[in-house]
Amino acid sequence: MAMNSEQANAFKAGSGIDPTVLNKFVMGFVLSVLFLWFAWSVLVVFRGWRAGKVTEQNALHFFISTAILVVFSVWMFAS
């Protein structure tokens, strides 16, 4: 739910930060953490697959599930 102008002015007066700037900062932080987690987890699964500890079916399931999670999160949080 979006703030009306009265609420936005009160938030800015109380915190000293514009709500839209704070929103963009928080969304950027959340998305950067999400993409860092995605890159780290892909690297871990790839190393496991290369070492023979992860099967191709498990790796494929992981990649598809993680890609769906990332796309859904970007759609929910960045829209």
Secondary structure, DSSP 8 states (H G I E B T S, - for coil): ----HHHHHHHHHHHSS-HHHHHHHHHHHHHHHHHHHHHHHHHHHHHHHHTTSS-HHHHHHHHHHHHHHHHHHHHHH--
